[in-house]
Amino acid sequence: MHKQPPPLCFHQSLTLPSFSITAYGNLANILSSQGKKEEAEWAYKKALSYRSNMADVHYNLGILFQEQKRYHEALQEYKLAIQFRPRMASE
């Protein structure tokens, strides 16, 4: 299966003055699904650098770390996800 890069317009939206912080999380999801784990990690962390309380991003970063057998880091991200959205523990 040939992997396609994210659309150019998506990358361009990250440079616009009014870009959405969640765009980095969305980009990370795309990169992760394409197997580009290092780039996905960078994008998740970039999203968190703008707003560190995004539970979904912490959760997805935890999944990424778990897939890489980086269990300690995954656990830390899962704990942060639950800290910022306690209901996530029961979802």
QUIVEN-V995731 format. One record per residue. N is the residue number from 1. RES is the residue in three letters. PHI is phi in whole degrees, 0 to 359 (* if undefined). PSI is psi in whole degrees, 0 to 359 (none if undefined). Layout:
n=N res=RES phi=PHI psi=PSI
n=N res=RES phi=PHI psi=PSI
This chain:
n=1 res=MET phi=* psi=129
n=2 res=HIS phi=276 psi=127
n=3 res=LYS phi=270 psi=131
n=4 res=GLN phi=263 psi=140
n=5 res=PRO phi=289 psi=160
n=6 res=PRO phi=301 psi=150
n=7 res=PRO phi=303 psi=144
n=8 res=LEU phi=303 psi=321
n=9 res=CYS phi=299 psi=330
n=10 res=PHE phi=293 psi=313
n=11 res=HIS phi=298 psi=321
n=12 res=GLN phi=294 psi=327
n=13 res=SER phi=296 psi=336
n=14 res=LEU phi=287 psi=342
n=15 res=THR phi=260 psi=353
n=16 res=LEU phi=289 psi=147
n=17 res=PRO phi=304 psi=328
n=18 res=SER phi=257 psi=29
n=19 res=PHE phi=299 psi=152
n=20 res=SER phi=274 psi=132
n=21 res=ILE phi=301 psi=325
n=22 res=THR phi=292 psi=346
n=23 res=ALA phi=299 psi=325
n=24 res=TYR phi=296 psi=319
n=25 res=GLY phi=296 psi=319
n=26 res=ASN phi=295 psi=318
n=27 res=LEU phi=299 psi=318
n=28 res=ALA phi=300 psi=319
n=29 res=ASN phi=298 psi=318
n=30 res=ILE phi=296 psi=312
n=31 res=LEU phi=299 psi=318
n=32 res=SER phi=297 psi=318
n=33 res=SER phi=294 psi=338
n=34 res=GLN phi=270 psi=1
n=35 res=GLY phi=84 psi=10
n=36 res=LYS phi=267 psi=73
n=37 res=LYS phi=293 psi=320
n=38 res=GLU phi=295 psi=318
n=39 res=GLU phi=293 psi=322
n=40 res=ALA phi=297 psi=316
n=41 res=GLU phi=301 psi=316
n=42 res=TRP phi=301 psi=314
n=43 res=ALA phi=294 psi=320
n=44 res=TYR phi=300 psi=314
n=45 res=LYS phi=293 psi=327
n=46 res=LYS phi=296 psi=316
n=47 res=ALA phi=301 psi=316
n=48 res=LEU phi=290 psi=336
n=49 res=SER phi=291 psi=336
n=50 res=TYR phi=271 psi=324
n=51 res=ARG phi=211 psi=101
n=52 res=SER phi=283 psi=355
n=53 res=ASN phi=258 psi=21
n=54 res=MET phi=276 psi=101
n=55 res=ALA phi=301 psi=318
n=56 res=ASP phi=298 psi=322
n=57 res=VAL phi=291 psi=318
n=58 res=HIS phi=299 psi=317
n=59 res=TYR phi=298 psi=312
n=60 res=ASN phi=295 psi=324
n=61 res=LEU phi=294 psi=323
n=62 res=GLY phi=299 psi=317
n=63 res=ILE phi=299 psi=315
n=64 res=LEU phi=302 psi=313
n=65 res=PHE phi=296 psi=319
n=66 res=GLN phi=298 psi=318
n=67 res=GLU phi=299 psi=333
n=68 res=GLN phi=265 psi=9
n=69 res=LYS phi=61 psi=31
n=70 res=ARG phi=260 psi=67
n=71 res=TYR phi=296 psi=321
n=72 res=HIS phi=297 psi=315
n=73 res=GLU phi=293 psi=322
n=74 res=ALA phi=298 psi=315
n=75 res=LEU phi=300 psi=319
n=76 res=GLN phi=299 psi=318
n=77 res=GLU phi=291 psi=321
n=78 res=TYR phi=297 psi=319
n=79 res=LYS phi=297 psi=319
n=80 res=LEU phi=294 psi=320
n=81 res=ALA phi=301 psi=316
n=82 res=ILE phi=291 psi=324
n=83 res=GLN phi=300 psi=316
n=84 res=PHE phi=276 psi=341
n=85 res=ARG phi=216 psi=85
n=86 res=PRO phi=306 psi=327
n=87 res=ARG phi=296 psi=341
n=88 res=MET phi=300 psi=333
n=89 res=ALA phi=294 psi=336
n=90 res=SER phi=253 psi=1
n=91 res=GLU phi=280 psi=none
